[in-house]
Amino acid sequence: MDPLVEPGPPLTPQERQRWSRHLLLPSVGELGQRRLRAARVAVVGAGGLGSPVLAYLAAAGVGELVVVDDDDVEASNLQRQVLHGADDVGRPKVDSAADALARQAPWTRVVRVPERLTAANAASLLAGCHLVVDGADNFATRYAVADACEELGVPEVFGSLLQHDAQVTALWPAAGGPGYRDLFPAPPPPGSVASCAEAGVLGALCGVVGSVMAVEAVKLLVGAGEPLVGRLLVLDAMAMSWRTVRVRGAAPDGADGPRREVPQPRAEEPLPADAEVTAVQLAQALASGDGVVLVDVRTDAERSLGSLPGSAAVPLEDAVAGALPPLPRGRVVVLCRSGARSERAVRALRAAGRTDVVHLRGGLLAWAADVDPGLVVA
């Protein structure tokens, strides 16, 4: 494929020394290095995948990195998000990342965007970039990034991981390749797919996958090799095996062949007010002895880190199937980490005829924030 970036000014003697190992490569050379220096790349997410991507793109000499992330550094991030350190806990990730990159690669300009990327602002945040690298950890952001890249005609390098498994690809519908919706036409129902916070992730896997994403980004920027456009790379880290899945894109307007229909999201009716409780309301009910029965639908590993005393462990799949085991009499309050899985369980249980069940809005994260800061929530 053709390079994404026109070459920048000639390299200085200091720059030639700094990137001498690139200059020796026929795939990069001086012209390619000048392209990297002129490149503007957006990286969505400065976490597990964003950390190695940002570090390697800055080290490679990319001239400008736009870092989009609205989260703060948490202690649980440090197991895999190697751009941040223990002293950064509580700081915005964009600030921690920018400081780390300034120490490592002061020649790269870092644009901090401490905002949550959404369908409403994605196109404006990503406009003017030659390439977007998506290391987001949630489906809403992934679809917003992909749709904006397709609208802007900008290629995207995408990666995701969970536990010991990962996927990497390059998406570029404007060049005849597939888009994200060709792989995954519509988001899964909320709470139906575990997140890394719920299922865990092998920390070093982030470095492996993020490095592959950085390689793909460099290839696209300088026009080298065969990018992963039309191919999905799948990694099983426990077997340490890679396999490649071919992916076809939908035909562009005016061309023959199948066209991708973009599904319209189906909005669920909000839960009625009597189907949820806040953390403060639950604490008051427990203190008054109102006969509350707590049901925790998180995994065993999540519960082992911290749970509410007396809560009954019930597999999420049982609750979603509309079934609960025999429980003491009382109003059932379903708990999970953030409220997404418990809401899904309550919807199913109420559809099955259980009117005595509610869920904790905001989950145990809300409990830790509003009632008991000492509760450890994975």
Buried (B, 14 or more C-beta within 10 A) or exposed (E): BEBBBEBBEEBEEEBBEBBEEBBEEEEBBBEBBBBBBBBBBBBBBBBBBBBBBBBBBBBBBBBBBBBBBEBBBBEBBBBBBBBBBEEBBEBBBBBBBBBBBBEBBEBBBBBBBBEBBEBEBBBEBBEEBBBBBBBBBEBBBBBBBBBBBBBBEBBBBBBBBBBBBBBBBBBBBBBEBBBBBBBBEEBEEBBEBBBBBBBBBBEEBBBBBBBBBBBBBBBBBBBBEEBBBBBBBBBEBEEEEEEEEEBEBBEEEEEEEEEBEBEEEEEEEEBEEEBBBBBEBBBEBBEEEEEBBBBBBBBEEBBEEBBBEEBBEBBBEBBBEBBBEEEEEEBBBBBBBBBBBBBBBBBBBBEBEBEEBBBBBBBBBBBBEBBEEEBEBB
